[in-house]
Amino acid sequence: MDNGLRNALFGGFSPSGGRSDTGKLMGNLVFTELCKYTNPLLDAIHFWRSSSQAEVDFVLDREKEEETELN
């Protein structure tokens, strides 16, 4: 969950334009933010991939009671 620690371990402090892992770092950033703003006891974070390999990185499965409160 800490990209700074990860980059320190693997020596990855170069600018994002020339990195091969930019997409993975962005995905990690989104995941970290989702973890901050969801309730791990009520919500679940999943991914979805079709048989043709189309992919959705983050699918939130939210508790129905909380959905009602948000609407």
VOGUMI-610374 format. One record per atom (N, C-alpha, C, CB): residue number from 1; residue in one letter; atom name; x, y, z. Coordinates in steps of 0.02 Angstrom, whole numbers, plus 50000, padded with zeros to 5 digits. Glycine has a CB too. Layout:
N
<atom i="NUM" aa="a" at="CA" px="X" py="Y" pz="Z"/>
...
% end
This chain:
71
<atom i="1" aa="m" at="N" px="50041" py="49941" pz="50000"/>
<atom i="1" aa="m" at="CA" px="50000" py="50000" pz="50000"/>
<atom i="1" aa="m" at="C" px="50043" py="50063" pz="50000"/>
<atom i="1" aa="m" at="CB" px="49954" py="50000" pz="50060"/>
<atom i="2" aa="d" at="N" px="50109" py="50056" pz="50006"/>
<atom i="2" aa="d" at="CA" px="50153" py="50114" pz="50009"/>
<atom i="2" aa="d" at="C" px="50200" py="50113" pz="49949"/>
<atom i="2" aa="d" at="CB" px="50193" py="50115" pz="50075"/>
<atom i="3" aa="n" at="N" px="50183" py="50153" pz="49898"/>
<atom i="3" aa="n" at="CA" px="50226" py="50155" pz="49838"/>
<atom i="3" aa="n" at="C" px="50295" py="50183" pz="49852"/>
<atom i="3" aa="n" at="CB" px="50192" py="50196" pz="49785"/>
<atom i="4" aa="g" at="N" px="50301" py="50227" pz="49900"/>
<atom i="4" aa="g" at="CA" px="50367" py="50254" pz="49917"/>
<atom i="4" aa="g" at="C" px="50412" py="50200" pz="49943"/>
<atom i="4" aa="g" at="CB" px="50361" py="50309" pz="49968"/>
<atom i="5" aa="l" at="N" px="50387" py="50158" pz="49988"/>
<atom i="5" aa="l" at="CA" px="50426" py="50102" pz="50014"/>
<atom i="5" aa="l" at="C" px="50443" py="50053" pz="49959"/>
<atom i="5" aa="l" at="CB" px="50388" py="50066" pz="50071"/>
<atom i="6" aa="r" at="N" px="50395" py="50038" pz="49917"/>
<atom i="6" aa="r" at="CA" px="50405" py="49992" pz="49860"/>
<atom i="6" aa="r" at="C" px="50460" py="50019" pz="49814"/>
<atom i="6" aa="r" at="CB" px="50340" py="49982" pz="49821"/>
<atom i="7" aa="n" at="N" px="50456" py="50083" pz="49798"/>
<atom i="7" aa="n" at="CA" px="50505" py="50114" pz="49753"/>
<atom i="7" aa="n" at="C" px="50575" py="50115" pz="49785"/>
<atom i="7" aa="n" at="CB" px="50484" py="50184" pz="49734"/>
<atom i="8" aa="a" at="N" px="50578" py="50126" pz="49850"/>
<atom i="8" aa="a" at="CA" px="50643" py="50125" pz="49884"/>
<atom i="8" aa="a" at="C" px="50675" py="50056" pz="49881"/>
<atom i="8" aa="a" at="CB" px="50635" py="50147" pz="49957"/>
<atom i="9" aa="l" at="N" px="50634" py="50004" pz="49889"/>
<atom i="9" aa="l" at="CA" px="50660" py="49936" pz="49887"/>
<atom i="9" aa="l" at="C" px="50684" py="49916" pz="49817"/>
<atom i="9" aa="l" at="CB" px="50608" py="49887" pz="49910"/>
<atom i="10" aa="f" at="N" px="50649" py="49940" pz="49766"/>
<atom i="10" aa="f" at="CA" px="50665" py="49920" pz="49697"/>
<atom i="10" aa="f" at="C" px="50700" py="49975" pz="49657"/>
<atom i="10" aa="f" at="CB" px="50602" py="49900" pz="49661"/>
<atom i="11" aa="g" at="N" px="50718" py="50030" pz="49688"/>
<atom i="11" aa="g" at="CA" px="50754" py="50083" pz="49654"/>
<atom i="11" aa="g" at="C" px="50713" py="50118" pz="49600"/>
<atom i="11" aa="g" at="CB" px="50815" py="50056" pz="49624"/>
<atom i="12" aa="g" at="N" px="50650" py="50129" pz="49612"/>
<atom i="12" aa="g" at="CA" px="50606" py="50155" pz="49560"/>
<atom i="12" aa="g" at="C" px="50585" py="50227" pz="49571"/>
<atom i="12" aa="g" at="CB" px="50546" py="50113" pz="49554"/>
<atom i="13" aa="f" at="N" px="50631" py="50274" pz="49571"/>
<atom i="13" aa="f" at="CA" px="50612" py="50344" pz="49580"/>
<atom i="13" aa="f" at="C" px="50620" py="50386" pz="49516"/>
<atom i="13" aa="f" at="CB" px="50653" py="50375" pz="49636"/>
<atom i="14" aa="s" at="N" px="50621" py="50353" pz="49459"/>
<atom i="14" aa="s" at="CA" px="50627" py="50389" pz="49396"/>
<atom i="14" aa="s" at="C" px="50559" py="50419" pz="49377"/>
<atom i="14" aa="s" at="CB" px="50652" py="50343" pz="49339"/>
<atom i="15" aa="p" at="N" px="50557" py="50471" pz="49333"/>
<atom i="15" aa="p" at="CA" px="50494" py="50502" pz="49313"/>
<atom i="15" aa="p" at="C" px="50446" py="50450" pz="49281"/>
<atom i="15" aa="p" at="CB" px="50508" py="50559" pz="49263"/>
<atom i="16" aa="s" at="N" px="50382" py="50462" pz="49289"/>
<atom i="16" aa="s" at="CA" px="50332" py="50414" pz="49266"/>
<atom i="16" aa="s" at="C" px="50331" py="50404" pz="49191"/>
<atom i="16" aa="s" at="CB" px="50264" py="50435" pz="49290"/>
<atom i="17" aa="g" at="N" px="50354" py="50453" pz="49152"/>
<atom i="17" aa="g" at="CA" px="50352" py="50447" pz="49079"/>
<atom i="17" aa="g" at="C" px="50394" py="50391" pz="49051"/>
<atom i="17" aa="g" at="CB" px="50373" py="50512" pz="49049"/>
<atom i="18" aa="g" at="N" px="50448" py="50374" pz="49084"/>
<atom i="18" aa="g" at="CA" px="50493" py="50322" pz="49058"/>
<atom i="18" aa="g" at="C" px="50490" py="50257" pz="49096"/>
<atom i="18" aa="g" at="CB" px="50562" py="50347" pz="49059"/>
<atom i="19" aa="r" at="N" px="50440" py="50247" pz="49137"/>
<atom i="19" aa="r" at="CA" px="50436" py="50187" pz="49178"/>
<atom i="19" aa="r" at="C" px="50393" py="50134" pz="49145"/>
<atom i="19" aa="r" at="CB" px="50408" py="50203" pz="49247"/>
<atom i="20" aa="s" at="N" px="50411" py="50072" pz="49155"/>
<atom i="20" aa="s" at="CA" px="50370" py="50017" pz="49129"/>
<atom i="20" aa="s" at="C" px="50314" py="49998" pz="49177"/>
<atom i="20" aa="s" at="CB" px="50414" py="49956" pz="49116"/>
<atom i="21" aa="d" at="N" px="50316" py="50023" pz="49238"/>
<atom i="21" aa="d" at="CA" px="50266" py="50005" pz="49288"/>
<atom i="21" aa="d" at="C" px="50217" py="50061" pz="49305"/>
<atom i="21" aa="d" at="CB" px="50299" py="49981" pz="49350"/>
<atom i="22" aa="t" at="N" px="50212" py="50111" pz="49261"/>
<atom i="22" aa="t" at="CA" px="50168" py="50168" pz="49276"/>
<atom i="22" aa="t" at="C" px="50096" py="50147" pz="49286"/>
<atom i="22" aa="t" at="CB" px="50172" py="50220" pz="49218"/>
<atom i="23" aa="g" at="N" px="50071" py="50102" pz="49244"/>
<atom i="23" aa="g" at="CA" px="50002" py="50078" pz="49251"/>
<atom i="23" aa="g" at="C" px="49990" py="50042" pz="49317"/>
<atom i="23" aa="g" at="CB" px="49984" py="50032" pz="49194"/>
<atom i="24" aa="k" at="N" px="50039" py="50002" pz="49337"/>
<atom i="24" aa="k" at="CA" px="50032" py="49966" pz="49401"/>
<atom i="24" aa="k" at="C" px="50033" py="50014" pz="49460"/>
<atom i="24" aa="k" at="CB" px="50089" py="49914" pz="49408"/>
<atom i="25" aa="l" at="N" px="50076" py="50065" pz="49456"/>
<atom i="25" aa="l" at="CA" px="50078" py="50114" pz="49510"/>
<atom i="25" aa="l" at="C" px="50012" py="50153" pz="49514"/>
<atom i="25" aa="l" at="CB" px="50136" py="50163" pz="49499"/>
<atom i="26" aa="m" at="N" px="49983" py="50170" pz="49456"/>
<atom i="26" aa="m" at="CA" px="49919" py="50206" pz="49456"/>
<atom i="26" aa="m" at="C" px="49864" py="50161" pz="49484"/>
<atom i="26" aa="m" at="CB" px="49901" py="50228" pz="49384"/>
<atom i="27" aa="g" at="N" px="49864" py="50098" pz="49466"/>
<atom i="27" aa="g" at="CA" px="49815" py="50051" pz="49494"/>
<atom i="27" aa="g" at="C" px="49821" py="50046" pz="49569"/>
<atom i="27" aa="g" at="CB" px="49823" py="49983" pz="49462"/>
<atom i="28" aa="n" at="N" px="49883" py="50044" pz="49593"/>
<atom i="28" aa="n" at="CA" px="49895" py="50042" pz="49665"/>
<atom i="28" aa="n" at="C" px="49870" py="50105" pz="49700"/>
<atom i="28" aa="n" at="CB" px="49969" py="50032" pz="49680"/>
<atom i="29" aa="l" at="N" px="49879" py="50162" pz="49668"/>
<atom i="29" aa="l" at="CA" px="49855" py="50226" pz="49696"/>
<atom i="29" aa="l" at="C" px="49778" py="50224" pz="49702"/>
<atom i="29" aa="l" at="CB" px="49876" py="50285" pz="49652"/>
<atom i="30" aa="v" at="N" px="49744" py="50202" pz="49650"/>
<atom i="30" aa="v" at="CA" px="49671" py="50198" pz="49652"/>
<atom i="30" aa="v" at="C" px="49648" py="50149" pz="49706"/>
<atom i="30" aa="v" at="CB" px="49643" py="50177" pz="49582"/>
<atom i="31" aa="f" at="N" px="49681" py="50091" pz="49710"/>
<atom i="31" aa="f" at="CA" px="49663" py="50041" pz="49760"/>
<atom i="31" aa="f" at="C" px="49672" py="50070" pz="49831"/>
<atom i="31" aa="f" at="CB" px="49706" py="49978" pz="49752"/>
<atom i="32" aa="t" at="N" px="49728" py="50104" pz="49842"/>
<atom i="32" aa="t" at="CA" px="49741" py="50134" pz="49908"/>
<atom i="32" aa="t" at="C" px="49687" py="50184" pz="49926"/>
<atom i="32" aa="t" at="CB" px="49810" py="50167" pz="49908"/>
<atom i="33" aa="e" at="N" px="49667" py="50227" pz="49878"/>
<atom i="33" aa="e" at="CA" px="49615" py="50276" pz="49892"/>
<atom i="33" aa="e" at="C" px="49548" py="50242" pz="49905"/>
<atom i="33" aa="e" at="CB" px="49609" py="50325" pz="49833"/>
<atom i="34" aa="l" at="N" px="49532" py="50189" pz="49868"/>
<atom i="34" aa="l" at="CA" px="49469" py="50152" pz="49880"/>
<atom i="34" aa="l" at="C" px="49469" py="50123" pz="49950"/>
<atom i="34" aa="l" at="CB" px="49460" py="50096" pz="49828"/>
<atom i="35" aa="c" at="N" px="49526" py="50098" pz="49972"/>
<atom i="35" aa="c" at="CA" px="49531" py="50070" pz="50040"/>
<atom i="35" aa="c" at="C" px="49520" py="50124" pz="50093"/>
<atom i="35" aa="c" at="CB" px="49600" py="50038" pz="50051"/>
<atom i="36" aa="k" at="N" px="49541" py="50184" pz="50080"/>
<atom i="36" aa="k" at="CA" px="49532" py="50239" pz="50128"/>
<atom i="36" aa="k" at="C" px="49459" py="50259" pz="50134"/>
<atom i="36" aa="k" at="CB" px="49573" py="50299" pz="50107"/>
<atom i="37" aa="y" at="N" px="49420" py="50254" pz="50081"/>
<atom i="37" aa="y" at="CA" px="49353" py="50280" pz="50080"/>
<atom i="37" aa="y" at="C" px="49298" py="50227" pz="50078"/>
<atom i="37" aa="y" at="CB" px="49345" py="50325" pz="50021"/>
<atom i="38" aa="t" at="N" px="49316" py="50165" pz="50091"/>
<atom i="38" aa="t" at="CA" px="49266" py="50113" pz="50096"/>
<atom i="38" aa="t" at="C" px="49271" py="50082" pz="50165"/>
<atom i="38" aa="t" at="CB" px="49275" py="50058" pz="50040"/>
<atom i="39" aa="n" at="N" px="49219" py="50047" pz="50184"/>
<atom i="39" aa="n" at="CA" px="49218" py="50013" pz="50248"/>
<atom i="39" aa="n" at="C" px="49235" py="49940" pz="50237"/>
<atom i="39" aa="n" at="CB" px="49148" py="50021" pz="50283"/>
<atom i="40" aa="p" at="N" px="49294" py="49917" pz="50259"/>
<atom i="40" aa="p" at="CA" px="49314" py="49848" pz="50245"/>
<atom i="40" aa="p" at="C" px="49268" py="49796" pz="50276"/>
<atom i="40" aa="p" at="CB" px="49384" py="49837" pz="50268"/>
<atom i="41" aa="l" at="N" px="49229" py="49815" pz="50326"/>
<atom i="41" aa="l" at="CA" px="49182" py="49768" pz="50357"/>
<atom i="41" aa="l" at="C" px="49118" py="49761" pz="50317"/>
<atom i="41" aa="l" at="CB" px="49167" py="49788" pz="50427"/>
<atom i="42" aa="l" at="N" px="49101" py="49813" pz="50277"/>
<atom i="42" aa="l" at="CA" px="49039" py="49812" pz="50239"/>
<atom i="42" aa="l" at="C" px="49050" py="49806" pz="50164"/>
<atom i="42" aa="l" at="CB" px="48999" py="49873" pz="50254"/>
<atom i="43" aa="d" at="N" px="49106" py="49831" pz="50139"/>
<atom i="43" aa="d" at="CA" px="49118" py="49834" pz="50068"/>
<atom i="43" aa="d" at="C" px="49173" py="49786" pz="50048"/>
<atom i="43" aa="d" at="CB" px="49136" py="49906" pz="50047"/>
<atom i="44" aa="a" at="N" px="49170" py="49762" pz="49987"/>
<atom i="44" aa="a" at="CA" px="49223" py="49719" pz="49960"/>
<atom i="44" aa="a" at="C" px="49246" py="49749" pz="49893"/>
<atom i="44" aa="a" at="CB" px="49198" py="49645" pz="49952"/>
<atom i="45" aa="i" at="N" px="49310" py="49744" pz="49880"/>
<atom i="45" aa="i" at="CA" px="49338" py="49768" pz="49817"/>
<atom i="45" aa="i" at="C" px="49360" py="49707" pz="49777"/>
<atom i="45" aa="i" at="CB" px="49399" py="49817" pz="49829"/>
<atom i="46" aa="h" at="N" px="49332" py="49701" pz="49717"/>
<atom i="46" aa="h" at="CA" px="49347" py="49644" pz="49673"/>
<atom i="46" aa="h" at="C" px="49372" py="49670" pz="49606"/>
<atom i="46" aa="h" at="CB" px="49283" py="49599" pz="49664"/>
<atom i="47" aa="f" at="N" px="49393" py="49624" pz="49564"/>
<atom i="47" aa="f" at="CA" px="49406" py="49640" pz="49494"/>
<atom i="47" aa="f" at="C" px="49365" py="49592" pz="49452"/>
<atom i="47" aa="f" at="CB" px="49482" py="49636" pz="49476"/>
<atom i="48" aa="w" at="N" px="49356" py="49609" pz="49389"/>
<atom i="48" aa="w" at="CA" px="49316" py="49567" pz="49344"/>
<atom i="48" aa="w" at="C" px="49354" py="49559" pz="49279"/>
<atom i="48" aa="w" at="CB" px="49245" py="49597" pz="49332"/>
<atom i="49" aa="r" at="N" px="49355" py="49498" pz="49252"/>
<atom i="49" aa="r" at="CA" px="49386" py="49485" pz="49187"/>
<atom i="49" aa="r" at="C" px="49342" py="49437" pz="49148"/>
<atom i="49" aa="r" at="CB" px="49458" py="49457" pz="49196"/>
<atom i="50" aa="s" at="N" px="49328" py="49454" pz="49085"/>
<atom i="50" aa="s" at="CA" px="49287" py="49412" pz="49043"/>
<atom i="50" aa="s" at="C" px="49330" py="49356" pz="49013"/>
<atom i="50" aa="s" at="CB" px="49254" py="49453" pz="48986"/>
<atom i="51" aa="s" at="N" px="49297" py="49309" pz="48981"/>
<atom i="51" aa="s" at="CA" px="49334" py="49254" pz="48949"/>
<atom i="51" aa="s" at="C" px="49377" py="49278" pz="48892"/>
<atom i="51" aa="s" at="CB" px="49285" py="49201" pz="48924"/>
<atom i="52" aa="s" at="N" px="49361" py="49337" pz="48864"/>
<atom i="52" aa="s" at="CA" px="49402" py="49366" pz="48810"/>
<atom i="52" aa="s" at="C" px="49457" py="49412" pz="48838"/>
<atom i="52" aa="s" at="CB" px="49358" py="49405" pz="48760"/>
<atom i="53" aa="q" at="N" px="49465" py="49412" pz="48904"/>
<atom i="53" aa="q" at="CA" px="49517" py="49449" pz="48940"/>
<atom i="53" aa="q" at="C" px="49503" py="49524" pz="48947"/>
<atom i="53" aa="q" at="CB" px="49582" py="49440" pz="48906"/>
<atom i="54" aa="a" at="N" px="49442" py="49548" pz="48932"/>
<atom i="54" aa="a" at="CA" px="49424" py="49617" pz="48947"/>
<atom i="54" aa="a" at="C" px="49421" py="49621" pz="49023"/>
<atom i="54" aa="a" at="CB" px="49354" py="49638" pz="48914"/>
<atom i="55" aa="e" at="N" px="49443" py="49678" pz="49051"/>
<atom i="55" aa="e" at="CA" px="49451" py="49682" pz="49123"/>
<atom i="55" aa="e" at="C" px="49426" py="49748" pz="49152"/>
<atom i="55" aa="e" at="CB" px="49524" py="49672" pz="49141"/>
<atom i="56" aa="v" at="N" px="49396" py="49742" pz="49211"/>
<atom i="56" aa="v" at="CA" px="49378" py="49800" pz="49252"/>
<atom i="56" aa="v" at="C" px="49419" py="49792" pz="49316"/>
<atom i="56" aa="v" at="CB" px="49300" py="49804" pz="49267"/>
<atom i="57" aa="d" at="N" px="49460" py="49842" pz="49331"/>
<atom i="57" aa="d" at="CA" px="49507" py="49835" pz="49387"/>
<atom i="57" aa="d" at="C" px="49474" py="49837" pz="49455"/>
<atom i="57" aa="d" at="CB" px="49558" py="49889" pz="49383"/>
<atom i="58" aa="f" at="N" px="49423" py="49878" pz="49464"/>
<atom i="58" aa="f" at="CA" px="49393" py="49885" pz="49530"/>
<atom i="58" aa="f" at="C" px="49318" py="49883" pz="49526"/>
<atom i="58" aa="f" at="CB" px="49416" py="49951" pz="49563"/>
<atom i="59" aa="v" at="N" px="49288" py="49835" pz="49561"/>
<atom i="59" aa="v" at="CA" px="49216" py="49828" pz="49566"/>
<atom i="59" aa="v" at="C" px="49200" py="49829" pz="49641"/>
<atom i="59" aa="v" at="CB" px="49188" py="49762" pz="49530"/>
<atom i="60" aa="l" at="N" px="49159" py="49876" pz="49663"/>
<atom i="60" aa="l" at="CA" px="49142" py="49882" pz="49733"/>
<atom i="60" aa="l" at="C" px="49078" py="49844" pz="49747"/>
<atom i="60" aa="l" at="CB" px="49136" py="49955" pz="49755"/>
<atom i="61" aa="d" at="N" px="49080" py="49800" pz="49796"/>
<atom i="61" aa="d" at="CA" px="49021" py="49763" pz="49818"/>
<atom i="61" aa="d" at="C" px="49002" py="49794" pz="49885"/>
<atom i="61" aa="d" at="CB" px="49035" py="49685" pz="49824"/>
<atom i="62" aa="r" at="N" px="48950" py="49835" pz="49884"/>
<atom i="62" aa="r" at="CA" px="48932" py="49873" pz="49944"/>
<atom i="62" aa="r" at="C" px="48872" py="49842" pz="49979"/>
<atom i="62" aa="r" at="CB" px="48917" py="49946" pz="49926"/>
<atom i="63" aa="e" at="N" px="48872" py="49848" pz="50044"/>
<atom i="63" aa="e" at="CA" px="48817" py="49824" pz="50085"/>
<atom i="63" aa="e" at="C" px="48753" py="49863" pz="50067"/>
<atom i="63" aa="e" at="CB" px="48834" py="49831" pz="50162"/>
<atom i="64" aa="k" at="N" px="48696" py="49828" pz="50062"/>
<atom i="64" aa="k" at="CA" px="48634" py="49860" pz="50040"/>
<atom i="64" aa="k" at="C" px="48612" py="49916" pz="50087"/>
<atom i="64" aa="k" at="CB" px="48579" py="49808" pz="50035"/>
<atom i="65" aa="e" at="N" px="48620" py="49909" pz="50152"/>
<atom i="65" aa="e" at="CA" px="48599" py="49961" pz="50199"/>
<atom i="65" aa="e" at="C" px="48637" py="50025" pz="50185"/>
<atom i="65" aa="e" at="CB" px="48611" py="49938" pz="50271"/>
<atom i="66" aa="e" at="N" px="48701" py="50020" pz="50171"/>
<atom i="66" aa="e" at="CA" px="48741" py="50080" pz="50158"/>
<atom i="66" aa="e" at="C" px="48721" py="50113" pz="50092"/>
<atom i="66" aa="e" at="CB" px="48815" py="50062" pz="50158"/>
<atom i="67" aa="e" at="N" px="48704" py="50072" pz="50042"/>
<atom i="67" aa="e" at="CA" px="48681" py="50098" pz="49978"/>
<atom i="67" aa="e" at="C" px="48619" py="50140" pz="49988"/>
<atom i="67" aa="e" at="CB" px="48668" py="50041" pz="49928"/>
<atom i="68" aa="t" at="N" px="48572" py="50115" pz="50029"/>
<atom i="68" aa="t" at="CA" px="48511" py="50151" pz="50042"/>
<atom i="68" aa="t" at="C" px="48525" py="50218" pz="50075"/>
<atom i="68" aa="t" at="CB" px="48465" py="50109" pz="50086"/>
<atom i="69" aa="e" at="N" px="48572" py="50219" pz="50121"/>
<atom i="69" aa="e" at="CA" px="48589" py="50282" pz="50155"/>
<atom i="69" aa="e" at="C" px="48620" py="50332" pz="50107"/>
<atom i="69" aa="e" at="CB" px="48637" py="50269" pz="50212"/>
<atom i="70" aa="l" at="N" px="48656" py="50308" pz="50056"/>
<atom i="70" aa="l" at="CA" px="48689" py="50353" pz="50009"/>
<atom i="70" aa="l" at="C" px="48640" py="50382" pz="49958"/>
<atom i="70" aa="l" at="CB" px="48745" py="50317" pz="49973"/>
<atom i="71" aa="n" at="N" px="48584" py="50347" pz="49945"/>
<atom i="71" aa="n" at="CA" px="48536" py="50370" pz="49895"/>
<atom i="71" aa="n" at="C" px="48488" py="50421" pz="49921"/>
<atom i="71" aa="n" at="CB" px="48497" py="50313" pz="49868"/>
% end
